[in-house]
Amino acid sequence: MRIIYLILVIVFALFIVTFSQQNLEPIQLKYFDYLKHTPPIPTYILIFASLLVGVIITAFWGIVERFRLNRTIRRLNKLVRDLRREVHSSEAPPIIDEQKIPR
């Protein structure tokens, strides 16, 4: 398993290096008048920065969803405990036959 992981890491690193080498053309960012004075940046940096922002937003969304699900699980577990208590409290006590009890 470690060999497969190492091979995948090497292939991914090779992809990153070759992608970066083939996308060195500088581009000038434009958005109305807000980004007029930014220096040109290589294309691969813009693509990797966009990817990183997407990963961060997705991770944050996943964390928020996990907290929401944990809160729902706690609420439902409390409901189950309360319902079990109610069922146990409304049960009739067991009937003990006096004749079967040894003295």
C-alpha positions as CSV (number, residue, x, y, z in Angstrom):
1,M,0.0,0.0,0.0
2,R,2.9,2.4,0.8
3,I,4.3,1.7,-2.7
4,I,1.0,2.7,-4.4
5,Y,0.8,5.8,-2.3
6,L,4.4,6.8,-3.1
7,I,3.7,6.2,-6.9
8,L,0.6,8.4,-6.7
9,V,2.5,11.2,-4.9
10,I,5.3,11.0,-7.5
11,V,2.8,11.1,-10.4
12,F,1.0,14.0,-8.8
13,A,4.2,15.9,-8.3
14,L,5.3,15.3,-11.8
15,F,1.9,16.6,-13.0
16,I,2.4,19.8,-10.9
17,V,5.9,20.4,-12.3
18,T,5.0,19.8,-15.9
19,F,1.8,21.8,-15.6
20,S,3.7,24.7,-14.1
21,Q,6.4,24.6,-16.8
22,Q,3.8,24.7,-19.6
23,N,1.7,27.6,-18.2
24,L,4.3,30.3,-17.5
25,E,2.7,33.0,-19.6
26,P,2.0,36.0,-17.4
27,I,-1.5,37.3,-17.3
28,Q,-2.9,40.7,-16.1
29,L,-5.9,40.4,-13.8
30,K,-8.7,42.8,-14.6
31,Y,-11.9,43.5,-12.7
32,F,-13.4,46.9,-13.5
33,D,-11.0,49.4,-11.9
34,Y,-10.2,47.4,-8.7
35,L,-7.2,45.3,-10.0
36,K,-5.7,47.9,-12.4
37,H,-2.3,48.0,-10.7
38,T,-1.6,44.4,-10.0
39,P,1.6,42.9,-11.5
40,P,1.2,40.2,-14.1
41,I,1.3,36.7,-12.6
42,P,2.0,33.3,-14.2
43,T,-1.1,31.4,-15.2
44,Y,-0.3,28.3,-13.1
45,I,-0.2,30.5,-9.9
46,L,-3.7,31.8,-10.6
47,I,-5.0,28.2,-11.3
48,F,-3.4,26.8,-8.1
49,A,-4.6,29.7,-6.0
50,S,-8.1,29.1,-7.3
51,L,-7.8,25.4,-6.5
52,L,-6.6,26.2,-3.0
53,V,-9.5,28.6,-2.3
54,G,-11.9,25.9,-3.5
55,V,-10.3,23.3,-1.2
56,I,-10.5,25.8,1.8
57,I,-14.2,26.6,1.1
58,T,-15.1,23.0,0.7
59,A,-13.3,22.0,4.0
60,F,-15.1,24.8,5.8
61,W,-18.4,23.7,4.4
62,G,-17.7,20.1,5.5
63,I,-16.8,21.3,9.1
64,V,-20.0,23.3,9.3
65,E,-22.1,20.3,8.1
66,R,-20.4,17.9,10.6
67,F,-21.2,20.3,13.5
68,R,-24.8,20.5,12.2
69,L,-25.1,16.7,12.0
70,N,-23.6,16.2,15.4
71,R,-26.1,18.6,16.9
72,T,-28.9,16.6,15.2
73,I,-27.5,13.3,16.5
74,R,-27.3,14.7,20.1
75,R,-30.9,16.0,19.9
76,L,-32.2,12.6,18.6
77,N,-30.3,10.6,21.2
78,K,-31.9,12.8,23.9
79,L,-35.3,12.1,22.4
80,V,-34.6,8.4,22.4
81,R,-33.5,8.5,26.1
82,D,-36.6,10.4,27.0
83,L,-38.9,8.1,25.1
84,R,-37.3,5.0,26.8
85,R,-37.8,6.6,30.2
86,E,-41.4,7.2,29.4
87,V,-42.0,3.7,28.2
88,H,-40.3,2.2,31.3
89,S,-42.2,4.5,33.7
90,S,-45.6,3.5,32.1
91,E,-45.0,-0.2,32.2
92,A,-47.0,-2.2,34.8
93,P,-44.8,-3.7,37.5
94,P,-44.2,-7.4,37.0
95,I,-46.7,-9.7,38.6
96,I,-45.3,-12.0,41.2
97,D,-47.3,-15.2,42.0
98,E,-47.2,-15.6,45.8
99,Q,-47.6,-19.4,45.5
100,K,-44.3,-19.8,43.5
101,I,-42.1,-18.0,46.0
102,P,-40.2,-20.5,48.1
103,R,-40.3,-19.8,51.9
